[in-house]
Amino acid sequence: MSKRYAVFGSPIAHSQSPFIHAAFAKQARIALDYTAIEAGPEDFAGKLAASGVDGANVTLPLKEVAFALCGDRVSTRAQRARAVNTLVRDADGWRGDNTDGIGLVRDLTERHGIDLRQRRVLMLGAGGAARGVTPALLDAGIRELMIVNRTRERADALADALGEPARVHARGWDALPKLGSYDLLINATSAAHSGALLSLPMALVESRSAAVDVSYGEAAVPFLAWARAAGCVKTVDGLGMLVEQAAESFLLWHGVRPDTDAVYAQLSARSIALFTAD
């Protein structure tokens, strides 16, 4: 009998996670049923309970909600992030983990050849997506992390939670024109998902800057278009991160780590076909 899994979030219709996990399952010869379920913060717990799934992925805007749902039954990396993107059911209920950070670092370093060591990094956003990846970036050896958020208090809270005042700093959005330039710019806001456009000074970019959007597909287009216009030498969307974090979730659920390059290639071709069809 197939085990059941799902990804929860809002919006969720665009999610490529069902395709990815079906491809992983085919590789591993594992029978599973993986679906996408629309849920917001107010009804997530109820829909999770009603779904009967054996494990779940969690995306915007539910990562901090999922962290709270697990109580103290979270991994060290989820505890550091104070956000959960992977849920594992056991005899005592739900355990939470966060595979976003390791997924991003693997994609940037192994697939795109970006050396993170000694990089000055600008993180746009301080929600669940930013919380999930910042600890892994620090572990990868970046020199400085500047967190900027429209609500300064959230940026301060994330910086305080990371506990590295020598390397991590926080500012409000109005400080962007005064911050200078960065080696790596990461967009972890949800602005494009709601149709909003980011207003960013081009002075944030220098001659060797790279830009990353943790979103993929249409949601990543505005920020990466701005980055190319500003002169970034490399731009990366969140598709590879999605595949890598999914592989870590698959490993937690099934004890097998799939071949991510093969699935990334399939997904890239699929995405190009979808854009061409539009």
N, C-alpha and C positions, 0 to 999 in steps of 0.2 A: 504494500500500500504506500502511495506517495505521501511524504511529509509535506506540510503546508507552511509557506513563508510569504511575507508581504513587505512592501515598502509603504510607509505612512507619511503623508505630508499634504501641503496645500500651497500652490497647485501641484497636482501629481500626475495629470493625464500625459504630460510630456516625458515622464520618467523612462529611462532606458534600462533601469534595474531589472525588470522582468526578462528582457532580452539577454542581458549579461548573465544572469543566474541560470537561465535555460541553457546558454552556451557552456557555462562551467559544468552544469549537471551532465550534459552530453559528453563532455570530455571525461568526466569521472565515472560515467555510467551509473549515475545516481538518479532515482526517480523522485521528482519533487514537483510541487505546484506552487508557483510564485506569482503573486498578483500585486497590483497597485491599488491602495485604498485612500480615498480622500478623507482627511481628518484635520481639524483645527485644534488648538489648545483646549477648547471647551469640551470637545467630544472624543478626544484621542483615547483616553483611558477606557471609555465605554466601548469604542469600536475595536480597540485592541483585544479586550476581553471577549467580545462577541465573535471575533474572527476565528478563534480556535487555532491560531498559527503556532508552530513550534519555535519560530524565530522571526525577527523582524528587523528591517532597516528603517531608520527614521531620518527624515530630511526637514527642510524648512516648513513651518516655524516651530518644530517640536523637539529639538535636541535638548534644550534645557528642561522642557516638560518631562521628557523621558528620563533625564538624570534624576529629577525629583521623584519620579515614580519608583525608581529602583532603591531608594533609600541609601543604605550603606553597602548594598550589594553591587558595587561597581569596581572596575579594574583600576589600577593605578593611573593609567593614562586618561581614563574617563574622569577620575577624581581630579587630576591636574587641570583638565579642560573644563570640568564642571558642566559637561555636555555629553550626551550619549547618542551614538548613531547606529548602534547594533544591540539588539536585545536577544538574549538566549534564555529559553524556558528550561527550568529544571524542576525537581520535585518540590522545591521551596518557592517557586514563582519565577520572577524575572531577574536576570543578571544583566548589567549594562556594561558596554565597552565602547571605546571610540577608536575607529580605524581611519578616520579622516587624515590625521597628521602623518602617519606612516605612509598612507596612500599618496599624499601630495609630495612628500620628500622623495619617495621612490620614483614617481613620475618625473619630477624635475631633474633628479640627479641621474637616474639610469636610462630614461627614455629621451630626455631632452638635453642631457649633458650640461646642466647648470650646476656649477660648483657653489654650494651655499656658504662655504666657509668664509668668514670675515665680511659677509655682505651686510650692507645697511639696508634694512627692509622697512618699507612703509606698508602697514596693514590698514586698509580702509574697511571699517566696520568692527563691531565688538560683540556681535551676537553669537549664536551657536556655531556658525561656520567658522568664524575667527577663533573662537574658543577651542574648537576641535583641532586646529592646525598649529596654533602658536607654540605649544610646548614642544612639538616635534621639530619645528624650525630652530628653536633655541638649542635643542639637543644636537641638531645638525651642524652647529658651530657658527651661526650668524653672529655678527659683531654687535649689531644694534637693532632693536625693534621699536618703531614708532607706531603706536595705535591711535588712529584718528576716527572719531565717531561724531555723528550729529548731536547726540546726547553725551556731553563730556563725562558725566558721572558713570556711564557704562564703560567708557574707555578707561577711566580711572580704576573701576572695579576689576576689569580684566587685568590691567597692569599689576594691581595689588595682588591678585590671585596667583599670578605667575611667580611672584616673589623674587624677582631679580632686578632691583632698582638700578643697578649699575648699567644694565643692558636694555631695560624696557622702560619706555616713556609713553605718556598719554597726552593727547591734546583734543580740543574741540575742532569741528569742521572749519571754523573761521580762522584757524591758525595755519591752514594749508599754504597760503601764499608766502608765509614767512619761514617755512621749514627747510628750504633748500632742496637739493636733489638726492635721489636714492638709487642704489644699485638694482633693487628689486621692488616692484610695486605689486601688491596683491589686493584685488578687489574681492572682499567677502561680504559686501552689502547685498541686500535683496532689492535694490532700487529698480533694476531692469525687470524683475518679475512683476512689479506693479506698474510698469510703464514709465517710471521716472527716469530722468537723465542726470548723471553726475556732472557737476560743474567743477572742473579740476584745472589748476594752473599748469601750463606746459613746463614751467621751470622745475617741476618735480622730477623731470627726466634729464639724465646726463648721457654722455656718449656710449656708455656700456650698459645702460639700463635694460632690464627685462621686465615684462609685465605678465601677470598671471590673473586670470579670473577663475574663481573656484566653481562658477557656474559653467554650463556648456550650452551649445545650441544658440538659439536666438537671444537668450538672456545674457550671453557673453559678448555679443556683437558690439554694443555701444562702447563699452570700456576698452575693448581691444582695438576698435577703430580709432578711438582717441589716442591710445598708446602708440599706434603706428604713426599717426599724424604728428605726435609729439617727438618722434624719433627713436622709440625703443628698438633695440637691435633684435629682440626676440619677443614674440607674444605667444602665450600658451593658454588654451581654455581648460576647463575642468574635466574634459572627457577622460583623459588618462588617469587623473586622480580618482574619478568615479570607478574606473575599472580596477585600479589597485586597491582602493578601500573595500570594494566588493569582494575581491579575492581574499582579503583578510577576514571579512565576515564569513565567507564560505568556509575558510579554514576553521574558524571557531565552531561552526555548525556541523561540519562533516569530517574534520580532521585531515583534509586534503587541500593543498594550495594549487589552484589551477594555473595553466599557462596564460598569462595575461596578454602577452604580445599578440597571440593569435586572435583573441577576442577584441583587443583594441583595434586591430586591422579590420576586422569584420565591422565593428561599430563605426569606425571612421568612414568606411565605404558606404555604410548604411546612411550615415549623416549627410554625406555628400549627395547621395541619391535623393534624400528628402529635400535638401535645399534646392537641388536642380528641378525637382518636381514643382516646387513653389514658383 
